[in-house]
Amino acid sequence: MSRYPALFERLKSSNEGAFVPFVMLGDPTKQDSIAIIEALIAGGADALELGVPFSDPVADGPTIQAAHIRALDAHIDVDTALSIVRTIRDKHPDLPIGLLIYGNVPFARGLDTFYTDVAQAGADSVLLPDIPVREGAPFTTAARAAGIDQIFIAPPHASEATLEGVAANSTGYIYAVSRVGVTGAEHASSTDGLKDVVDNLTRFGGAPALLGFGISTPEHVAAAIAAGAAGAISGSAVTKIVEKHCTGESPNARSIDDQQAMCQELTDYVAAMKAATRS
């Protein structure tokens, strides 16, 4: 059973929003990745969005593209990524865990097999950044059969038909994009029009909306909550902290220069972002 409804109900009762950090599985190594995720949880992450490395991440900006490359260089495949998820799930049985994965991966693996594997690893949801809702029916069918929440993206200037489809087919939460473009803290989320983005989506009902793209500061998080979103997702800013601590030029030599310092910085960052969800 999905862990998202219990999360959102708990946060609503305490009058706060969700902060959900994104990080790439296996970046820069499997063991570093586990330590990084634990640091995010220690900082107060309400849920996790975890990327599965892919060779052509078209929805991502340069920071997260580089994380894909580092993880692929470390030979992180789908099975290894799911093994990390399983490790985190064993230690944190109640924490909602979502996967961000490009559509070619489940398609190549076989949709039924992929979603069953995701469920067995302990994940709650799958977000497909390159699959629009109009093409999502086969993925949604397989996800529901496996007990996985399928997440679709609600673009900022989508048609009513698209928003209605996203609201009808997304379970767990809806990923609402705060601006056009690719992911990245380099292009900050604008607070102008955020309420319109949320209002246009929520009038169709459906799961709670989390705002993403360009969310990198506590002010961005507070603005997302003030606009009516259930929370905010931040990825590039988290990934930049990891990148800053990566050393080694060659793929096989990459490592973290000071894991304790990096983890403390990640924990502090998440704590500041989480604090901004409280009114």
NUNU-735599 format. One record per residue (C-alpha): residue number from 1; x, y negated, z. Coordinates in Angstrom, 1 decimal. Each point is the difference from the previous one (the first is absolute). Layout:
<node><resi>NUM</resi><c1>X</c1><c2>Y</c2><c3>Z</c3></node>
...
This chain:
<node><resi>1</resi><c1>0.0</c1><c2>0.0</c2><c3>0.0</c3></node>
<node><resi>2</resi><c1>1.2</c1><c2>-3.5</c2><c3>-0.9</c3></node>
<node><resi>3</resi><c1>1.5</c1><c2>-2.0</c2><c3>2.9</c3></node>
<node><resi>4</resi><c1>-0.9</c1><c2>-3.4</c2><c3>-1.5</c3></node>
<node><resi>5</resi><c1>-3.5</c1><c2>-0.4</c2><c3>1.4</c3></node>
<node><resi>6</resi><c1>1.2</c1><c2>0.6</c2><c3>3.5</c3></node>
<node><resi>7</resi><c1>2.8</c1><c2>-2.6</c2><c3>-0.5</c3></node>
<node><resi>8</resi><c1>-2.3</c1><c2>-2.7</c2><c3>-1.4</c3></node>
<node><resi>9</resi><c1>-2.6</c1><c2>0.6</c2><c3>2.7</c3></node>
<node><resi>10</resi><c1>2.7</c1><c2>-0.3</c2><c3>2.7</c3></node>
<node><resi>11</resi><c1>1.4</c1><c2>-3.2</c2><c3>-1.5</c3></node>
<node><resi>12</resi><c1>-3.4</c1><c2>-1.5</c2><c3>-0.4</c3></node>
<node><resi>13</resi><c1>-0.9</c1><c2>0.6</c2><c3>3.6</c3></node>
<node><resi>14</resi><c1>3.2</c1><c2>-1.7</c2><c3>1.1</c3></node>
<node><resi>15</resi><c1>-0.5</c1><c2>-2.9</c2><c3>-2.5</c3></node>
<node><resi>16</resi><c1>3.1</c1><c2>0.5</c2><c3>-2.0</c3></node>
<node><resi>17</resi><c1>1.0</c1><c2>1.0</c2><c3>-3.5</c3></node>
<node><resi>18</resi><c1>2.3</c1><c2>2.7</c2><c3>-1.3</c3></node>
<node><resi>19</resi><c1>3.6</c1><c2>-0.4</c2><c3>-1.0</c3></node>
<node><resi>20</resi><c1>1.2</c1><c2>2.7</c2><c3>-2.4</c3></node>
<node><resi>21</resi><c1>3.7</c1><c2>0.0</c2><c3>-1.0</c3></node>
<node><resi>22</resi><c1>1.1</c1><c2>1.7</c2><c3>-3.2</c3></node>
<node><resi>23</resi><c1>3.3</c1><c2>1.8</c2><c3>-0.4</c3></node>
<node><resi>24</resi><c1>1.5</c1><c2>2.4</c2><c3>-2.5</c3></node>
<node><resi>25</resi><c1>0.4</c1><c2>3.6</c2><c3>1.0</c3></node>
<node><resi>26</resi><c1>3.6</c1><c2>1.2</c2><c3>-0.2</c3></node>
<node><resi>27</resi><c1>1.5</c1><c2>-3.5</c2><c3>-0.2</c3></node>
<node><resi>28</resi><c1>3.0</c1><c2>0.2</c2><c3>0.2</c3></node>
<node><resi>29</resi><c1>0.1</c1><c2>3.6</c2><c3>1.4</c3></node>
<node><resi>30</resi><c1>-2.5</c1><c2>2.3</c2><c3>1.5</c3></node>
<node><resi>31</resi><c1>1.3</c1><c2>-0.4</c2><c3>3.6</c3></node>
<node><resi>32</resi><c1>0.2</c1><c2>-3.7</c2><c3>-0.3</c3></node>
<node><resi>33</resi><c1>-3.5</c1><c2>-0.1</c2><c3>-1.3</c3></node>
<node><resi>34</resi><c1>-1.3</c1><c2>1.8</c2><c3>3.0</c3></node>
<node><resi>35</resi><c1>1.8</c1><c2>-2.4</c2><c3>2.3</c3></node>
<node><resi>36</resi><c1>-1.4</c1><c2>-3.0</c2><c3>-1.9</c3></node>
<node><resi>37</resi><c1>-3.6</c1><c2>1.2</c2><c3>0.2</c3></node>
<node><resi>38</resi><c1>0.4</c1><c2>0.6</c2><c3>3.7</c3></node>
<node><resi>39</resi><c1>1.2</c1><c2>-3.5</c2><c3>0.4</c3></node>
<node><resi>40</resi><c1>-3.1</c1><c2>-1.3</c2><c3>-1.8</c3></node>
<node><resi>41</resi><c1>-2.2</c1><c2>2.0</c2><c3>2.3</c3></node>
<node><resi>42</resi><c1>1.9</c1><c2>-1.3</c2><c3>3.1</c3></node>
<node><resi>43</resi><c1>-0.7</c1><c2>-3.6</c2><c3>-1.2</c3></node>
<node><resi>44</resi><c1>-3.7</c1><c2>0.6</c2><c3>0.1</c3></node>
<node><resi>45</resi><c1>-1.0</c1><c2>1.1</c2><c3>-3.5</c3></node>
<node><resi>46</resi><c1>-3.7</c1><c2>0.9</c2><c3>0.0</c3></node>
<node><resi>47</resi><c1>0.4</c1><c2>2.2</c2><c3>-3.1</c3></node>
<node><resi>48</resi><c1>2.7</c1><c2>0.8</c2><c3>-2.5</c3></node>
<node><resi>49</resi><c1>0.2</c1><c2>-0.2</c2><c3>-3.8</c3></node>
<node><resi>50</resi><c1>2.8</c1><c2>2.1</c2><c3>-1.2</c3></node>
<node><resi>51</resi><c1>1.3</c1><c2>0.0</c2><c3>-3.6</c3></node>
<node><resi>52</resi><c1>0.9</c1><c2>3.1</c2><c3>-1.9</c3></node>
<node><resi>53</resi><c1>3.0</c1><c2>-0.7</c2><c3>-2.3</c3></node>
<node><resi>54</resi><c1>-0.8</c1><c2>-0.3</c2><c3>-3.7</c3></node>
<node><resi>55</resi><c1>2.2</c1><c2>-0.8</c2><c3>-3.0</c3></node>
<node><resi>56</resi><c1>-2.3</c1><c2>-2.7</c2><c3>-1.6</c3></node>
<node><resi>57</resi><c1>-1.7</c1><c2>-2.0</c2><c3>2.8</c3></node>
<node><resi>58</resi><c1>-1.7</c1><c2>-2.5</c2><c3>-2.2</c3></node>
<node><resi>59</resi><c1>-2.1</c1><c2>-1.7</c2><c3>2.8</c3></node>
<node><resi>60</resi><c1>3.1</c1><c2>-0.7</c2><c3>2.1</c3></node>
<node><resi>61</resi><c1>2.3</c1><c2>-3.0</c2><c3>0.1</c3></node>
<node><resi>62</resi><c1>3.8</c1><c2>0.3</c2><c3>0.1</c3></node>
<node><resi>63</resi><c1>0.3</c1><c2>0.6</c2><c3>3.7</c3></node>
<node><resi>64</resi><c1>-2.2</c1><c2>3.1</c2><c3>0.1</c3></node>
<node><resi>65</resi><c1>1.3</c1><c2>1.2</c2><c3>-3.4</c3></node>
<node><resi>66</resi><c1>3.5</c1><c2>0.1</c2><c3>1.5</c3></node>
<node><resi>67</resi><c1>-1.4</c1><c2>2.1</c2><c3>2.9</c3></node>
<node><resi>68</resi><c1>-1.5</c1><c2>2.5</c2><c3>-2.5</c3></node>
<node><resi>69</resi><c1>3.5</c1><c2>0.2</c2><c3>-1.6</c3></node>
<node><resi>70</resi><c1>1.8</c1><c2>0.5</c2><c3>3.3</c3></node>
<node><resi>71</resi><c1>-2.4</c1><c2>2.8</c2><c3>1.0</c3></node>
<node><resi>72</resi><c1>0.2</c1><c2>1.7</c2><c3>-3.4</c3></node>
<node><resi>73</resi><c1>3.8</c1><c2>-0.2</c2><c3>0.2</c3></node>
<node><resi>74</resi><c1>-0.3</c1><c2>1.8</c2><c3>3.3</c3></node>
<node><resi>75</resi><c1>-1.9</c1><c2>2.8</c2><c3>-1.8</c3></node>
<node><resi>76</resi><c1>-3.3</c1><c2>-0.7</c2><c3>1.8</c3></node>
<node><resi>77</resi><c1>-2.6</c1><c2>1.9</c2><c3>-1.9</c3></node>
<node><resi>78</resi><c1>-3.7</c1><c2>0.4</c2><c3>0.8</c3></node>
<node><resi>79</resi><c1>0.6</c1><c2>3.0</c2><c3>2.2</c3></node>
<node><resi>80</resi><c1>2.7</c1><c2>-1.8</c2><c3>2.0</c3></node>
<node><resi>81</resi><c1>-2.2</c1><c2>-3.1</c2><c3>0.3</c3></node>
<node><resi>82</resi><c1>-2.9</c1><c2>2.2</c2><c3>1.4</c3></node>
<node><resi>83</resi><c1>2.4</c1><c2>1.7</c2><c3>2.4</c3></node>
<node><resi>84</resi><c1>0.7</c1><c2>-3.5</c2><c3>1.5</c3></node>
<node><resi>85</resi><c1>-3.7</c1><c2>-0.7</c2><c3>0.3</c3></node>
<node><resi>86</resi><c1>-0.4</c1><c2>3.4</c2><c3>1.8</c3></node>
<node><resi>87</resi><c1>2.7</c1><c2>-1.0</c2><c3>2.4</c3></node>
<node><resi>88</resi><c1>-1.7</c1><c2>-3.3</c2><c3>0.8</c3></node>
<node><resi>89</resi><c1>-3.4</c1><c2>1.6</c2><c3>0.3</c3></node>
<node><resi>90</resi><c1>1.2</c1><c2>2.6</c2><c3>2.5</c3></node>
<node><resi>91</resi><c1>1.2</c1><c2>-2.9</c2><c3>2.3</c3></node>
<node><resi>92</resi><c1>-2.9</c1><c2>-2.3</c2><c3>-0.6</c3></node>
<node><resi>93</resi><c1>-3.2</c1><c2>2.0</c2><c3>-0.3</c3></node>
<node><resi>94</resi><c1>-2.4</c1><c2>-3.0</c2><c3>0.1</c3></node>
<node><resi>95</resi><c1>1.8</c1><c2>-2.5</c2><c3>-2.3</c3></node>
<node><resi>96</resi><c1>-1.5</c1><c2>-0.6</c2><c3>-3.4</c3></node>
<node><resi>97</resi><c1>2.5</c1><c2>0.8</c2><c3>-2.8</c3></node>
<node><resi>98</resi><c1>-0.5</c1><c2>-1.0</c2><c3>-3.6</c3></node>
<node><resi>99</resi><c1>2.1</c1><c2>0.8</c2><c3>-3.0</c3></node>
<node><resi>100</resi><c1>0.7</c1><c2>-2.3</c2><c3>-2.9</c3></node>
<node><resi>101</resi><c1>0.8</c1><c2>2.1</c2><c3>-3.1</c3></node>
<node><resi>102</resi><c1>-0.2</c1><c2>-0.6</c2><c3>-3.7</c3></node>
<node><resi>103</resi><c1>-2.6</c1><c2>1.9</c2><c3>-1.9</c3></node>
<node><resi>104</resi><c1>2.4</c1><c2>2.1</c2><c3>-2.2</c3></node>
<node><resi>105</resi><c1>1.3</c1><c2>1.9</c2><c3>3.1</c3></node>
<node><resi>106</resi><c1>-3.3</c1><c2>1.5</c2><c3>1.1</c3></node>
<node><resi>107</resi><c1>-1.1</c1><c2>0.5</c2><c3>-3.6</c3></node>
<node><resi>108</resi><c1>3.2</c1><c2>1.9</c2><c3>-0.8</c3></node>
<node><resi>109</resi><c1>-0.2</c1><c2>2.1</c2><c3>3.2</c3></node>
<node><resi>110</resi><c1>-3.6</c1><c2>0.8</c2><c3>-0.6</c3></node>
<node><resi>111</resi><c1>-2.6</c1><c2>-2.1</c2><c3>1.8</c3></node>
<node><resi>112</resi><c1>-1.5</c1><c2>2.8</c2><c3>2.1</c3></node>
<node><resi>113</resi><c1>3.4</c1><c2>1.2</c2><c3>1.1</c3></node>
<node><resi>114</resi><c1>1.3</c1><c2>-3.5</c2><c3>0.7</c3></node>
<node><resi>115</resi><c1>-2.8</c1><c2>-1.1</c2><c3>2.2</c3></node>
<node><resi>116</resi><c1>0.0</c1><c2>3.3</c2><c3>1.9</c3></node>
<node><resi>117</resi><c1>3.7</c1><c2>-0.4</c2><c3>0.6</c3></node>
<node><resi>118</resi><c1>-0.6</c1><c2>-3.6</c2><c3>1.2</c3></node>
<node><resi>119</resi><c1>-2.7</c1><c2>1.2</c2><c3>2.4</c3></node>
<node><resi>120</resi><c1>2.2</c1><c2>2.8</c2><c3>1.4</c3></node>
<node><resi>121</resi><c1>2.8</c1><c2>-2.5</c2><c3>0.6</c3></node>
<node><resi>122</resi><c1>-2.4</c1><c2>-2.0</c2><c3>2.2</c3></node>
<node><resi>123</resi><c1>-0.5</c1><c2>-3.2</c2><c3>-2.1</c3></node>
<node><resi>124</resi><c1>-3.4</c1><c2>-1.7</c2><c3>0.0</c3></node>
<node><resi>125</resi><c1>-0.1</c1><c2>-1.9</c2><c3>-3.3</c3></node>
<node><resi>126</resi><c1>1.5</c1><c2>-0.4</c2><c3>-3.4</c3></node>
<node><resi>127</resi><c1>0.3</c1><c2>-3.4</c2><c3>-1.8</c3></node>
<node><resi>128</resi><c1>0.6</c1><c2>0.1</c2><c3>-3.8</c3></node>
<node><resi>129</resi><c1>1.3</c1><c2>-3.4</c2><c3>-1.0</c3></node>
<node><resi>130</resi><c1>0.0</c1><c2>0.8</c2><c3>-3.7</c3></node>
<node><resi>131</resi><c1>-3.4</c1><c2>1.7</c2><c3>-0.2</c3></node>
<node><resi>132</resi><c1>-3.0</c1><c2>-2.4</c2><c3>-0.3</c3></node>
<node><resi>133</resi><c1>-3.3</c1><c2>1.1</c2><c3>1.4</c3></node>
<node><resi>134</resi><c1>-1.5</c1><c2>0.5</c2><c3>-3.4</c3></node>
<node><resi>135</resi><c1>2.5</c1><c2>2.8</c2><c3>-0.6</c3></node>
<node><resi>136</resi><c1>0.0</c1><c2>1.4</c2><c3>3.5</c3></node>
<node><resi>137</resi><c1>-2.8</c1><c2>2.6</c2><c3>0.0</c3></node>
<node><resi>138</resi><c1>2.2</c1><c2>3.1</c2><c3>-0.3</c3></node>
<node><resi>139</resi><c1>2.3</c1><c2>-1.3</c2><c3>2.8</c3></node>
<node><resi>140</resi><c1>-3.0</c1><c2>-0.9</c2><c3>2.2</c3></node>
<node><resi>141</resi><c1>-1.6</c1><c2>3.5</c2><c3>-0.5</c3></node>
<node><resi>142</resi><c1>3.2</c1><c2>1.8</c2><c3>0.9</c3></node>
<node><resi>143</resi><c1>0.6</c1><c2>-2.3</c2><c3>3.0</c3></node>
<node><resi>144</resi><c1>-3.4</c1><c2>0.5</c2><c3>1.4</c3></node>
<node><resi>145</resi><c1>0.3</c1><c2>3.8</c2><c3>-0.4</c3></node>
<node><resi>146</resi><c1>3.2</c1><c2>-0.1</c2><c3>2.1</c3></node>
<node><resi>147</resi><c1>-1.3</c1><c2>-2.4</c2><c3>2.6</c3></node>
<node><resi>148</resi><c1>2.2</c1><c2>-2.9</c2><c3>-1.1</c3></node>
<node><resi>149</resi><c1>-1.1</c1><c2>-3.6</c2><c3>-0.2</c3></node>
<node><resi>150</resi><c1>0.5</c1><c2>-1.4</c2><c3>-3.5</c3></node>
<node><resi>151</resi><c1>1.0</c1><c2>-3.6</c2><c3>0.0</c3></node>
<node><resi>152</resi><c1>-0.4</c1><c2>-2.3</c2><c3>-3.0</c3></node>
<node><resi>153</resi><c1>1.3</c1><c2>-3.6</c2><c3>-0.5</c3></node>
<node><resi>154</resi><c1>-2.4</c1><c2>-2.9</c2><c3>-0.2</c3></node>
<node><resi>155</resi><c1>1.7</c1><c2>-2.6</c2><c3>-2.3</c3></node>
<node><resi>156</resi><c1>-0.5</c1><c2>-3.7</c2><c3>0.9</c3></node>
<node><resi>157</resi><c1>-1.9</c1><c2>-0.9</c2><c3>-3.1</c3></node>
<node><resi>158</resi><c1>-1.8</c1><c2>3.2</c2><c3>-0.7</c3></node>
<node><resi>159</resi><c1>-3.4</c1><c2>0.3</c2><c3>-1.7</c3></node>
<node><resi>160</resi><c1>-3.0</c1><c2>0.8</c2><c3>2.1</c3></node>
<node><resi>161</resi><c1>-0.1</c1><c2>3.5</c2><c3>-1.5</c3></node>
<node><resi>162</resi><c1>3.6</c1><c2>0.6</c2><c3>1.1</c3></node>
<node><resi>163</resi><c1>-0.6</c1><c2>-1.2</c2><c3>3.5</c3></node>
<node><resi>164</resi><c1>-3.2</c1><c2>2.0</c2><c3>0.3</c3></node>
<node><resi>165</resi><c1>1.9</c1><c2>3.1</c2><c3>-1.2</c3></node>
<node><resi>166</resi><c1>2.9</c1><c2>-0.6</c2><c3>2.4</c3></node>
<node><resi>167</resi><c1>-2.5</c1><c2>-0.4</c2><c3>2.9</c3></node>
<node><resi>168</resi><c1>-1.9</c1><c2>3.1</c2><c3>-0.9</c3></node>
<node><resi>169</resi><c1>3.0</c1><c2>2.3</c2><c3>-0.6</c3></node>
<node><resi>170</resi><c1>2.5</c1><c2>-1.1</c2><c3>2.7</c3></node>
<node><resi>171</resi><c1>-0.2</c1><c2>1.7</c2><c3>3.3</c3></node>
<node><resi>172</resi><c1>2.2</c1><c2>-0.7</c2><c3>3.1</c3></node>
<node><resi>173</resi><c1>0.7</c1><c2>-3.6</c2><c3>-1.1</c3></node>
<node><resi>174</resi><c1>0.1</c1><c2>-2.1</c2><c3>-3.1</c3></node>
<node><resi>175</resi><c1>3.3</c1><c2>-1.6</c2><c3>-1.2</c3></node>
<node><resi>176</resi><c1>-0.9</c1><c2>-3.6</c2><c3>-0.8</c3></node>
<node><resi>177</resi><c1>2.7</c1><c2>-1.8</c2><c3>-2.0</c3></node>
<node><resi>178</resi><c1>0.5</c1><c2>-3.6</c2><c3>1.2</c3></node>
<node><resi>179</resi><c1>1.6</c1><c2>-1.2</c2><c3>-3.2</c3></node>
<node><resi>180</resi><c1>0.8</c1><c2>1.1</c2><c3>-3.5</c3></node>
<node><resi>181</resi><c1>3.4</c1><c2>1.5</c2><c3>-0.9</c3></node>
<node><resi>182</resi><c1>2.1</c1><c2>2.7</c2><c3>1.5</c3></node>
<node><resi>183</resi><c1>0.9</c1><c2>0.7</c2><c3>3.6</c3></node>
<node><resi>184</resi><c1>2.6</c1><c2>-2.2</c2><c3>1.6</c3></node>
<node><resi>185</resi><c1>0.8</c1><c2>-2.4</c2><c3>2.8</c3></node>
<node><resi>186</resi><c1>1.7</c1><c2>-2.1</c2><c3>-2.7</c3></node>
<node><resi>187</resi><c1>-3.5</c1><c2>-1.2</c2><c3>-1.1</c3></node>
<node><resi>188</resi><c1>-1.8</c1><c2>-0.8</c2><c3>3.2</c3></node>
<node><resi>189</resi><c1>-3.7</c1><c2>0.5</c2><c3>0.5</c3></node>
<node><resi>190</resi><c1>-1.9</c1><c2>-3.2</c2><c3>-0.3</c3></node>
<node><resi>191</resi><c1>-2.6</c1><c2>-0.7</c2><c3>2.7</c3></node>
<node><resi>192</resi><c1>-2.1</c1><c2>-1.9</c2><c3>-2.5</c3></node>
<node><resi>193</resi><c1>-2.9</c1><c2>2.0</c2><c3>-1.1</c3></node>
<node><resi>194</resi><c1>0.6</c1><c2>3.0</c2><c3>2.3</c3></node>
<node><resi>195</resi><c1>-3.5</c1><c2>-0.3</c2><c3>1.4</c3></node>
<node><resi>196</resi><c1>-1.4</c1><c2>0.1</c2><c3>-3.6</c3></node>
<node><resi>197</resi><c1>2.0</c1><c2>3.2</c2><c3>-0.7</c3></node>
<node><resi>198</resi><c1>-1.4</c1><c2>1.7</c2><c3>3.1</c3></node>
<node><resi>199</resi><c1>-3.5</c1><c2>-1.3</c2><c3>-0.4</c3></node>
<node><resi>200</resi><c1>-0.2</c1><c2>1.1</c2><c3>-3.6</c3></node>
<node><resi>201</resi><c1>0.9</c1><c2>3.5</c2><c3>1.0</c3></node>
<node><resi>202</resi><c1>-1.8</c1><c2>0.4</c2><c3>3.2</c3></node>
<node><resi>203</resi><c1>-3.4</c1><c2>-0.9</c2><c3>-1.4</c3></node>
<node><resi>204</resi><c1>0.0</c1><c2>3.4</c2><c3>-1.7</c3></node>
<node><resi>205</resi><c1>0.4</c1><c2>1.7</c2><c3>3.4</c3></node>
<node><resi>206</resi><c1>2.4</c1><c2>2.9</c2><c3>0.2</c3></node>
<node><resi>207</resi><c1>3.1</c1><c2>0.6</c2><c3>2.2</c3></node>
<node><resi>208</resi><c1>1.8</c1><c2>-2.7</c2><c3>1.8</c3></node>
<node><resi>209</resi><c1>2.4</c1><c2>-2.2</c2><c3>-2.1</c3></node>
<node><resi>210</resi><c1>3.7</c1><c2>-0.3</c2><c3>0.7</c3></node>
<node><resi>211</resi><c1>1.8</c1><c2>-2.8</c2><c3>-1.8</c3></node>
<node><resi>212</resi><c1>3.3</c1><c2>0.6</c2><c3>-1.7</c3></node>
<node><resi>213</resi><c1>2.6</c1><c2>-1.5</c2><c3>-2.4</c3></node>
<node><resi>214</resi><c1>2.2</c1><c2>-2.8</c2><c3>1.2</c3></node>
<node><resi>215</resi><c1>-0.8</c1><c2>0.5</c2><c3>3.7</c3></node>
<node><resi>216</resi><c1>3.3</c1><c2>-0.7</c2><c3>1.8</c3></node>
<node><resi>217</resi><c1>-0.6</c1><c2>-2.3</c2><c3>3.0</c3></node>
<node><resi>218</resi><c1>-2.2</c1><c2>-0.1</c2><c3>3.0</c3></node>
<node><resi>219</resi><c1>-1.8</c1><c2>-3.0</c2><c3>-1.5</c3></node>
<node><resi>220</resi><c1>-0.9</c1><c2>2.1</c2><c3>-3.0</c3></node>
<node><resi>221</resi><c1>-1.5</c1><c2>2.7</c2><c3>2.3</c3></node>
<node><resi>222</resi><c1>-1.9</c1><c2>-2.5</c2><c3>2.0</c3></node>
<node><resi>223</resi><c1>-1.4</c1><c2>-1.5</c2><c3>-3.2</c3></node>
<node><resi>224</resi><c1>-1.1</c1><c2>3.4</c2><c3>-1.3</c3></node>
<node><resi>225</resi><c1>-1.9</c1><c2>0.7</c2><c3>3.3</c3></node>
<node><resi>226</resi><c1>-1.5</c1><c2>-3.5</c2><c3>0.0</c3></node>
<node><resi>227</resi><c1>-1.2</c1><c2>0.6</c2><c3>-3.6</c3></node>
<node><resi>228</resi><c1>-2.0</c1><c2>3.0</c2><c3>1.2</c3></node>
<node><resi>229</resi><c1>2.3</c1><c2>2.8</c2><c3>-0.9</c3></node>
<node><resi>230</resi><c1>0.3</c1><c2>3.0</c2><c3>2.4</c3></node>
<node><resi>231</resi><c1>3.8</c1><c2>-0.3</c2><c3>-0.1</c3></node>
<node><resi>232</resi><c1>3.1</c1><c2>-0.5</c2><c3>-2.1</c3></node>
<node><resi>233</resi><c1>2.6</c1><c2>2.1</c2><c3>-1.7</c3></node>
<node><resi>234</resi><c1>3.6</c1><c2>-1.0</c2><c3>-0.3</c3></node>
<node><resi>235</resi><c1>2.7</c1><c2>1.8</c2><c3>-2.0</c3></node>
<node><resi>236</resi><c1>2.7</c1><c2>-2.0</c2><c3>-1.6</c3></node>
<node><resi>237</resi><c1>0.9</c1><c2>-1.9</c2><c3>3.2</c3></node>
<node><resi>238</resi><c1>0.4</c1><c2>3.3</c2><c3>1.8</c3></node>
<node><resi>239</resi><c1>2.0</c1><c2>1.5</c2><c3>-2.8</c3></node>
<node><resi>240</resi><c1>2.3</c1><c2>-3.1</c2><c3>-0.1</c3></node>
<node><resi>241</resi><c1>1.0</c1><c2>0.8</c2><c3>3.5</c3></node>
<node><resi>242</resi><c1>0.9</c1><c2>3.5</c2><c3>-0.9</c3></node>
<node><resi>243</resi><c1>1.8</c1><c2>-1.2</c2><c3>-3.1</c3></node>
<node><resi>244</resi><c1>2.1</c1><c2>-2.4</c2><c3>2.0</c3></node>
<node><resi>245</resi><c1>1.4</c1><c2>2.8</c2><c3>2.1</c3></node>
<node><resi>246</resi><c1>0.8</c1><c2>2.3</c2><c3>-2.9</c3></node>
<node><resi>247</resi><c1>3.6</c1><c2>0.5</c2><c3>-0.9</c3></node>
<node><resi>248</resi><c1>1.8</c1><c2>1.9</c2><c3>-2.6</c3></node>
<node><resi>249</resi><c1>0.2</c1><c2>-0.6</c2><c3>-3.8</c3></node>
<node><resi>250</resi><c1>-0.4</c1><c2>3.6</c2><c3>-1.3</c3></node>
<node><resi>251</resi><c1>-3.3</c1><c2>1.9</c2><c3>0.5</c3></node>
<node><resi>252</resi><c1>1.6</c1><c2>2.7</c2><c3>2.1</c3></node>
<node><resi>253</resi><c1>1.8</c1><c2>-2.4</c2><c3>2.3</c3></node>
<node><resi>254</resi><c1>-3.0</c1><c2>-2.2</c2><c3>1.0</c3></node>
<node><resi>255</resi><c1>-0.6</c1><c2>-0.2</c2><c3>3.7</c3></node>
<node><resi>256</resi><c1>-1.2</c1><c2>-2.4</c2><c3>2.7</c3></node>
<node><resi>257</resi><c1>2.8</c1><c2>-2.1</c2><c3>1.5</c3></node>
<node><resi>258</resi><c1>-1.6</c1><c2>-0.2</c2><c3>3.5</c3></node>
<node><resi>259</resi><c1>-3.1</c1><c2>2.0</c2><c3>0.5</c3></node>
<node><resi>260</resi><c1>-0.7</c1><c2>-1.3</c2><c3>3.4</c3></node>
<node><resi>261</resi><c1>0.2</c1><c2>-3.6</c2><c3>-1.1</c3></node>
<node><resi>262</resi><c1>-2.2</c1><c2>0.6</c2><c3>-3.0</c3></node>
<node><resi>263</resi><c1>-2.6</c1><c2>1.9</c2><c3>2.0</c3></node>
<node><resi>264</resi><c1>-0.1</c1><c2>-2.8</c2><c3>2.6</c3></node>
<node><resi>265</resi><c1>-0.5</c1><c2>-2.6</c2><c3>-2.8</c3></node>
<node><resi>266</resi><c1>-2.8</c1><c2>2.0</c2><c3>-1.5</c3></node>
<node><resi>267</resi><c1>-1.7</c1><c2>0.5</c2><c3>3.3</c3></node>
<node><resi>268</resi><c1>0.2</c1><c2>-3.7</c2><c3>0.8</c3></node>
<node><resi>269</resi><c1>-1.3</c1><c2>-0.9</c2><c3>-3.4</c3></node>
<node><resi>270</resi><c1>-3.0</c1><c2>2.3</c2><c3>0.3</c3></node>
<node><resi>271</resi><c1>-0.8</c1><c2>-1.3</c2><c3>3.5</c3></node>
<node><resi>272</resi><c1>-0.1</c1><c2>-3.6</c2><c3>-1.3</c3></node>
<node><resi>273</resi><c1>-2.2</c1><c2>0.9</c2><c3>-2.9</c3></node>
<node><resi>274</resi><c1>-2.3</c1><c2>2.1</c2><c3>2.3</c3></node>
<node><resi>275</resi><c1>-0.3</c1><c2>-2.9</c2><c3>2.5</c3></node>
<node><resi>276</resi><c1>-1.4</c1><c2>-2.1</c2><c3>-2.8</c3></node>
<node><resi>277</resi><c1>-3.0</c1><c2>2.3</c2><c3>-0.3</c3></node>
<node><resi>278</resi><c1>-1.3</c1><c2>-0.9</c2><c3>3.4</c3></node>
<node><resi>279</resi><c1>-2.4</c1><c2>-2.9</c2><c3>0.3</c3></node>
